[in-house]
């Protein structure tokens, strides 16, 4: 695996940090980012915290607090346009998946057996996954049939992908395996479900008008997350992510991959606007999602973007 670009405090790493700062700020300018200044939904936090308190998690209270904050911040920003009950669903779902990511390292068997136990109708090895199954059973109530199906299958893919990520952490990516990084990213990243969360059944009963946008929005969302979480992951020494896997496959530096990815993601946003055409309602939802997703990433403390002078 390539080494992280912030592995020490040498002059070289300081230069790379400056380059990264300029790259991320350029990405936000290219995205025409303007902070929506979304208000915090205190009731959403209270409701989610009350439910999570009943889970009796074997993690530090501070971690539970971060889970609640991250899940609610995500729901209230990126999905501020959907009804309250839908936002709570998204927040609760996100909390379950965040906990699932943590389990992938501590209790991989619980994650690996999720799909098997789901199709057999068996209880999960972890009760939080039983709560996740209950959520999936309600998906068709809130989203179109196509959307709900994607939420269900995307969840199975994401947890399976999470298990693969941890199981292959030391695997060396072959230089010719250039499609593998995106393959793993799309399965572990939860793109389908978080993309479909944008479009509720109560808004449009069928997905015909936005179906062609879905792969583009998924690419934009996952790519944006990779770009804006890169600094945090470098500080943590994480190399089993899309940027590093792609760097290994394409025989490039991680920073060069990040530079190319920012251009690709900006191009994707332009392409989305062309596909939308003159559908004003759809354009309004997309522009709101773009700005609010960026806002979520910037104001989330775990990404540490304030270190680079990027403020909400």
C-alpha positions in Angstrom: 0.0 0.0 0.0 1.2 3.6 -0.6 2.2 5.4 2.5 0.1 8.3 3.8 1.1 11.8 2.7 1.0 13.1 6.3 3.1 10.3 7.9 5.4 12.8 9.6 5.9 16.5 10.2 8.7 17.0 7.7 8.8 20.0 5.4 7.8 17.8 2.5 4.6 16.7 4.3 3.8 20.4 5.1 4.1 21.2 1.4 1.7 18.3 0.6 -0.7 19.6 3.2 -0.7 23.0 1.6 -1.3 21.4 -1.8 -4.2 19.4 -0.3 -5.7 22.6 1.2 -5.6 24.3 -2.2 -7.0 21.3 -3.9 -10.0 21.0 -1.6 -10.7 24.7 -1.7 -10.6 24.6 -5.5 -13.1 21.7 -5.4 -15.5 23.7 -3.3 -15.1 26.7 -5.7 -15.7 24.4 -8.6 -18.8 23.1 -6.9 -20.0 26.7 -6.4 -20.4 25.9 -2.7 -22.5 28.4 -0.6 -23.2 27.3 2.9 -27.0 26.8 3.4 -26.5 27.4 7.2 -28.9 24.6 8.0 -30.3 24.8 11.5 -29.7 21.9 13.9 -32.8 19.8 14.6 -32.7 19.3 18.4 -35.9 17.2 18.4 -34.4 14.8 15.9 -31.3 14.4 18.1 -33.4 13.9 21.2 -35.5 11.3 19.5 -32.6 9.3 18.1 -30.6 9.5 21.3 -33.6 8.1 23.2 -33.8 5.1 20.9 -30.1 4.5 20.9 -30.1 4.5 24.7 -32.3 1.4 24.6 -29.6 -0.4 22.6 -27.2 -0.6 25.5 -24.2 -0.4 23.2 -20.8 -1.7 24.4 -19.1 1.5 23.4 -18.0 4.7 25.2 -20.8 7.3 25.8 -18.7 9.8 23.9 -18.8 7.5 20.8 -22.6 7.2 21.1 -22.8 11.0 21.2 -20.7 11.3 18.0 -23.0 8.7 16.4 -26.1 10.6 17.2 -24.6 13.9 16.1 -23.2 12.5 12.8 -26.4 10.7 11.9 -28.7 13.6 12.7 -26.4 16.2 11.0 -26.4 14.0 7.9 -30.2 13.6 7.8 -31.0 17.3 8.5 -28.6 18.6 5.9 -28.5 16.3 2.9 -32.1 15.4 3.3 -33.6 18.6 4.6 -36.1 18.5 1.7 -37.8 15.3 2.8 -40.6 14.9 5.4 -39.7 14.6 9.1 -40.5 10.9 9.5 -38.3 10.2 6.5 -35.5 12.2 8.0 -35.8 10.2 11.2 -35.6 7.0 9.2 -32.4 8.2 7.5 -30.9 9.2 10.8 -31.7 5.9 12.5 -30.6 4.0 9.4 -27.3 5.9 9.4 -26.7 5.2 13.1 -27.2 1.5 12.5 -24.7 1.5 9.6 -22.2 3.5 11.5 -22.4 0.9 14.3 -22.1 -1.8 11.6 -18.8 -0.2 10.4 -17.5 -0.4 14.0 -18.6 -4.0 14.3 -16.7 -4.9 11.1 -13.5 -4.5 13.0 -14.6 -5.8 16.5 -17.1 -8.5 15.5 -16.7 -9.3 11.8 -18.9 -12.5 12.1 -21.9 -10.4 12.9 -21.4 -8.4 9.7 -20.5 -11.4 7.6 -23.7 -13.2 8.6 -26.1 -10.3 8.1 -27.4 -11.4 4.6 -27.5 -15.1 5.5 -29.6 -14.5 8.5 -31.8 -11.9 6.7 -32.9 -14.3 4.0 -33.5 -17.1 6.5 -35.6 -14.9 8.7 -33.2 -15.6 11.6 -32.3 -13.3 14.4 -29.1 -11.4 13.8 -26.0 -12.0 15.9 -26.2 -8.4 17.1 -29.5 -6.8 18.2 -28.7 -3.6 16.4 -28.9 -5.5 13.1 -32.3 -6.8 14.1 -33.4 -3.1 14.4 -31.8 -2.5 11.0 -33.9 -5.4 9.6 -37.0 -3.8 11.0 -36.1 -0.6 9.2 -35.7 -2.4 5.9 -39.2 -3.9 6.3 -40.6 -0.4 6.4 -38.7 0.9 3.4 -41.5 0.5 0.9 -43.7 2.7 3.1 -41.5 5.7 2.6 -39.9 5.2 -0.8 -40.9 3.9 -4.3 -40.7 0.2 -5.0 -37.5 0.8 -7.0 -36.1 2.9 -4.2 -37.0 0.6 -1.4 -35.6 -2.4 -3.3 -32.3 -0.5 -3.7 -32.2 0.4 0.0 -32.6 -3.2 0.9 -30.1 -4.6 -1.6 -27.7 -1.7 -1.0 -27.7 -2.4 2.7 -26.7 -6.1 2.1 -24.0 -4.9 -0.3 -22.7 -2.3 2.1 -22.3 -4.7 5.0 -20.9 -7.4 2.8 -18.5 -4.8 1.4 -17.6 -3.7 4.9 -16.6 -7.2 5.8 -14.5 -7.5 2.6 -12.7 -4.2 3.4 -11.6 -5.5 6.8 -10.8 -9.0 5.5 -8.6 -7.7 2.7 -6.9 -4.8 4.5 -3.5 -6.3 3.9 -4.2 -7.4 0.3 -1.9 -5.9 -2.4 -3.8 -4.4 -5.3 -2.4 -5.5 -8.7 -1.4 -2.7 -11.0 -3.8 -4.0 -13.7 -6.8 -4.3 -11.3 -8.0 -0.8 -12.2 -11.7 -1.5 -11.9 -11.4 -3.1 -8.5 -11.2 0.1 -6.3 -14.5 1.4 -7.7 -16.1 -2.0 -7.5 -15.4 -2.2 -3.8 -16.3 1.4 -3.2 -19.7 1.1 -4.8 -20.5 -1.9 -2.6 -19.2 -0.8 0.7 -20.1 2.9 0.3 -23.9 2.6 0.5 -24.4 4.7 -2.6 -27.7 3.2 -3.8 -29.6 3.6 -0.6 -28.3 7.1 0.3 -29.1 8.2 -3.2 -32.6 6.9 -3.2 -33.2 8.5 0.2 -33.4 11.8 -1.8 -36.6 10.8 -3.6 -39.6 9.9 -1.4 -42.7 8.0 -2.5 -44.8 11.0 -1.4 -42.9 13.2 -3.9 -43.2 11.1 -7.0 -44.7 7.6 -7.1 -42.4 6.3 -9.7 -38.7 7.0 -10.4 -39.0 7.5 -14.2 -38.0 11.2 -14.1 -34.8 10.7 -12.1 -33.8 7.1 -12.8 -31.0 8.1 -15.2 -29.6 10.5 -12.6 -29.0 7.8 -10.0 -25.6 6.5 -11.1 -24.4 10.0 -11.5 -25.6 11.1 -8.1 -24.0 8.0 -6.6 -20.7 8.8 -8.3 -20.9 12.4 -7.1 -21.7 11.4 -3.5 -19.1 8.7 -3.1 -16.5 10.8 -4.9 -17.2 13.9 -2.8 -17.0 11.8 0.4 -13.6 10.4 -0.7 -12.3 13.9 -1.4 -13.5 15.6 1.8 -12.6 12.7 4.1 -9.1 12.2 2.6 -7.4 14.5 5.1 -8.9 12.8 8.1 -8.1 9.4 6.8 -4.5 10.4 6.1 -4.0 11.7 9.6 -5.3 8.3 10.9 -2.9 6.4 8.6 -5.8 4.7 6.7 -4.8 3.3 3.3 -7.5 0.8 2.6 -9.7 3.4 1.0 -10.7 4.2 -2.6 -8.0 6.8 -3.2 -5.2 4.6 -2.0 -6.5 1.5 -3.7 -6.9 3.4 -7.0 -3.4 4.8 -6.6 -2.0 1.3 -6.2 -3.9 0.0 -9.2 -3.0 3.0 -11.5 0.5 3.3 -10.1 0.0 7.0 -9.2 0.5 9.0 -6.0 -2.6 9.3 -3.7 -2.5 13.1 -4.2 -2.5 12.7 -8.0 -5.5 10.4 -7.8 -7.3 12.9 -5.5 -6.5 15.6 -8.0 -8.1 13.6 -10.9 -11.0 12.6 -8.7 -11.9 16.2 -7.9 -12.1 17.0 -11.7 -14.2 13.8 -12.3 -16.7 14.7 -9.5 -17.1 18.3 -10.7 -17.7 17.0 -14.3 -20.3 14.6 -12.9 -22.2 17.6 -11.3 -22.2 19.4 -14.6 -23.5 16.2 -16.3 -26.3 15.9 -13.8 -27.5 19.4 -14.5 -27.6 18.5 -18.3 -29.6 15.3 -17.6 -32.1 17.2 -15.5 -32.8 19.6 -18.2 -35.8 21.8 -17.6 -37.3 19.8 -14.7 -37.3 22.6 -12.2 -38.5 20.6 -9.2 -35.8 18.0 -9.8 -33.2 20.7 -10.3 -34.1 22.3 -7.0 -33.8 19.0 -5.1 -30.4 18.3 -6.7 -28.9 21.7 -6.0 -30.2 21.6 -2.4 -28.7 18.1 -2.0 -25.3 19.2 -3.5 -25.0 22.2 -1.2 -26.3 20.5 1.9 -24.1 17.4 1.5 -21.1 19.6 1.2 -22.3 21.5 4.3 -22.6 18.3 6.2 -19.0 17.2 5.3 -17.5 20.6 6.2 -19.2 21.0 9.5 -18.7 17.4 10.7 -15.8 17.6 13.2 -14.5 14.1 12.3 -13.3 15.3 8.9 -11.1 18.0 10.5 -11.5 20.3 7.6 -11.2 23.3 9.8 -7.5 22.4 10.1 -7.2 23.3 6.5 -9.0 26.6 6.9 -12.3 25.2 5.5 -15.1 26.5 7.7 -18.9 25.9 7.7 
